[in-house]
């Protein structure tokens, strides 16, 4: 399936060059293989790891997501009645564990889109 625009391709985890091929090998529903990435785009063939160790920088993006989730959870719990500290700790851990695969994927996708140096080519987005 071809993504129509930049934002849709980013949200669906499509290749930044053709907006058609998947960045990750398996869908997120295969939770045991949520971290398996394609080495290159299955549609246009662009390398999805521009250089060795490229995705180490994605840890900073993931850290930003984690802080945003922590602030959101803390703020919501505070507004909803300021429960005891153990509720804050339990909810934070539970949400972070549940969202870890999503955090992992989208930190890598955003890092690839913003710092990968791969530009969109509309001629490659056509079906083969």
Order of alpha helices (4+ residues) and beta strands (2+ residues): alpha-alpha-alpha
